[in-house]
Amino acid sequence: MRKLPIFAVCALAFLLAACGIVPTAPKPEPAAARRPPASGLGREIILYALGLIDVGYRFGGKNPEAGLDCSGMVTYVFKQAAGMKLDGSAATIARRGRSINRKELRPGDLVFFNTRNAPFSHVGIYIGDDRFIHAPSTNGRVRIESMKSRYFAQRFHAARAYFD
């Protein structure tokens, strides 16, 4: 009979002992952690929205050729990228979404701001890393902003999810 070297016997004993350990039940995760970090639909929405960077602003604008306002941009992107119909003002769009905590935001979710002393007066599409894309009237071009910027941090009002 062949003898095993001592280190092989120790390694085998260690592996067999490890198999006998009973794992403890995982602790329940908070709701924010249960939401997957991204979805295919969210990525499609972001990619489509990024293609609109530098499109001009136009109050009431609903398509890139004529110009876009914030709700027009969201409506256009969701229709083109996801086949979803979201019409109306930022406030109307907000009523259709599922309210989520800011910590639950994923790419493709919508963020709403109080920019005219009225809740839900501005909307953008969250792209991740505390950034969103929107069509602001100031400096009149679709662009990316940080939610941490002083202006938007003070005016953040709500977040909404529309899929998943």
Secondary structure, 3 states (H helix, E strand, C coil): CCCCCHHHHHHHHHHHHHHCCCCCCCCCCCHHHHCCCCCHHHHHHHHHHHCCCCCEECCCCEECCCEECHHHHHHHHHHHHHCCCCCCCHHHHHHHCEEECHHHCCCCCEEEECCCCCCCCEEEEEEECCEEEECCCCCCECEEEECCCHHHHHHEEEEEECCC
